Amino acid sequence: MSKAKIVVPGELVAVAEEYLSGENTVEEDSSIKSAVYGLAEYDDSKKTVRVKAKRTIKPICKGAIAIGEIISVKPDVVLVCINQAKRGNEKLTIFQSLGVIFIRNIKRAFVKDARDEFRVGDIIKAEVVNVTPFAAELSTVKPEHGVIKAFCSNCRHELFLFGRTLRCLNCNNTERRKIALDYGKINLG
């Protein structure tokens, strides 16, 4: 190996006209980019570039469980800022913090308007069903997924679950959401 440099995932390490893509690299549109954090090593005799991983970075992926805060609710789509994600007991690195829930992925029953199921500021647990360059597509269809913490639309105090209804103990307002089975039981710390 003739030269080396520290690189991060997505960083350009070479162009395809100069080097061949090696271990832990991705070639796209004649650019060779690092797939991991590590040391980019260039072999001028073989004209290859590879990245020797310094540590393993596990990105958010299909099947992962994400927890995030709802930042926008439209009639047919919900936008979520993903704060954490896990696959099994393994924490994942969040490169794409924007999540999107399309109305078809809210619950099994017919949903006329996403605003009937979620509100801005709600904390949700959802499954990642697809990852695109723009957002992670999320689903709350399963009973264990949905709102895990909600706040009153009137006074912004925490809502508590009574049966299937959420109630604000401050102003006595009642609201409904697509509630997860473990509403209020998850430690977000």
Disulfide bonds with the S-S distance in Angstrom:
none
